[in-house]
Each structure stands twice: as structure tokens, then as C-alpha cells.
Amino acid sequence: MFGISPLGWVHTLGSLPAIPAAAYMFAVHGRILPRSHVGTIYLVSMVIGAATVFLVGHQPVSHGIGALTLLLLAVGYSVGRLPVSRTAATYVETMALSVTAFLLMLPTATEILRRVPDGHPLVTDLGSPLLLAVQGGILAALVIGLIVQIIYLRKKARTAAA
């Protein structure tokens, strides 16, 4: 089904819970909260997806995305435990984990468009205008989202200082 191997299904289904977990945290908290129950679900799911991409990814860029995702997850989930300014740690944590959501959604959207509907996908070429528009929209969401998050964190820090 959809030309996905059994290991590909482990990769897909293992990383799938990260999408609603991230969506929930963005909607409720404005960012991914690593020290929460949903943040733990996000981490486990993302590690499964990022680690298994090395076994199922056919493009060299897949391995780069997987490695970068694992690195950013490590940064985002550990910076709050380091002896650094809490404010600085929150900024780094927020930006690193937001980029991991972007790195999840970019290949997810690409694979969906290249596989659905089964046998007659919406996109057959990586240079397709539809695919490039979707990828551009995801990139725009990342940039706008990071700007909004930074503004929110700055306001929150100012309020706490006052």
C-alpha cells in the first residue's frame, strides 16, 4: 500500500504522533514544551522518525534532515538543564524545537503529495509547482511562527521583569 515497506510503516507510524503533539502545544502554549507529558510524546515520536529515516530514506537529504532533527532535539531538550540564563535557554529551546517541527512537516507533506492517492499521486516530480508551493508555505509558517514566538517570549520576559 502506497509503496511503503514494513520498515517504512514503522518510520511513518512511529513519527505520526509528533504531528498532533506539536499542533496541540503550538495551539495551547505557543511553543513545544519539552518538560511536559505531550513534550515527551513528541520527543519519543520524533526520535523514532529521525532515527529510522537512516534506514528508509532514499535521498541523501533524508539523512541530513534526520541528523539535523536529532541534533536539534538534543539541544532543545537539554538546554533548559544547562547552567545558562533561563531566558536564553527558553529562546534556544523554542527555536530549536520549532525547527524540528518544520523538519517533520517538510518531508511529511512531500511524501503525502508523492504517494496519495495510491497509484495516482498528486505530485510525481520534486520540481512540481504544487509541491514547491506547499514546501514554501511550510517554510513561511516556520519564519512567521518563529517571529511570533520571539515577540511573545520578549513580552513575557519584560512583564516578568516589571
N, C-alpha and C positions, 0 to 999 in steps of 0.2 A: 504494500500500500504506500503510495506516494514515493516509491523508490527508496525507502528508508530501511537500512539494515537493522538487525536486532540491537546492535550496539548503538546505532543512531537513535533508536527509540529510547534507550536508557539515557542518552545525552539529552534528547528532546524532553522527555517526561521528567527527568531529574532537574532540569533547569526551569521548567514551566512554572513552578510555584513562585519563583522570583518575580514574575511579572505582576501578579495581583498583590504580592507583598510590597513591592516598590510602589505600585499605584496607591495602595492604602496609605503608606507612610507619607508619600508626597501630598496626598489629599488632606490627611489629618494633621500632619506635623510640618509639612513644607519641606521635608528632607528625610533621608534614610537615617533612622536611629539605630546604631549598631548595638546598643545595650538595652534592647527590648526583645520581647518574645518574637515579634514579627521580624525584627532585625536578625535574629538567629536563624529563622526560617530562610530569610533572604540570603544570608551568608552560606548556609549549607547548600542551598539550591544553586547558588552562583558557583560555588567551588565544584560541585558535581558537573555543571555545564562547562565551566572553563577547563577543568582537568580532562574531561572526556573529549573535548574538541581536538586534542592532540591525536586521538585515536580515530576520529571520524572525519576531521577536516581534510578536504582535498586541495585546498588552496593554501599557499604559504601565508597569506594574510590571516587565515583562520588561526594559525599557530601564534602569530603576533598578537591578535586580539585576545586569545586565551592567556598568553603570558602577561600581557598588559593588565588584563582583568584581575588575574591572581595577584599581581604586584599592587594594584590599586586597592583591592580588598584588604591585603595585609596592611597597607598604610592606613586606610580608613578605619579598620577595626582595632588598630594598635595605637594610633597617635594619641588617643584620649588617655592612655595608660602611661604615657611618657611624661617625664618631668619638664613639661613645657607649659607656656601660658595656656590657660583653659580657653581663652578667646581664640588664640592662634590654632589650637588643636581643633576647635569646633569648625573653623573655616576650612582647614585642611581635610578634616573628616567629611564635611559636607560636599566639598568639591570632588574629592576622590570617589566617594560613593555615588555621587550623581553621574560621574563619567562612567562608572561601572554599569549603571542602568542604561546609558547610551550604548555602551559596548554590547549589552544584551539585546537591545531593541534593533540595532542596525542589522545584524545577521538574521535575527528572527524575522523581521519584515522581508528581508531579501529572500530567505528560504521559503516563506509562505507564498510570496508572489511567484517564485520559481517552481512551486510544486502544486499549487491549487488553482483551479480544480484538477483533480487527479487525471492525468493523461492529456490535459489541455491547459497548461498553466497560463496565467495572465502575462507572465514575462518569460521569454526564452533567451534573452540576451542581457548580459550585465550592463550594457550601454543603453538599455531601454529607457525612453523618456519617463515612463510611469515609475520605474524603479528609481531612477535618479531623482525624481520629484519626491518620492516617499523618503528616500535617504536624506535629501535636503531638508525636508520637513522635520525629520528626527534631529538633524543637526541644529536647525533653528530652535527647536524645543529645548535642546541642551543649552544653547547660548542664552536664550531668554530665561530659562529656568535658573541657570547659574547667576545671572544678573539679579533676578528677583530674590534668590536665596541670600546673596551677599547683602543686598539692601535690607532685607529682613533681619539678618544677623547684626548688621551695623546698628539698626534702630533698637534692636533688643539690647545690645551692649550699651548703647547710650542711655536707654531707660534704666538699666541696672546700675549704671554709674551715677545717675542723678539722684 
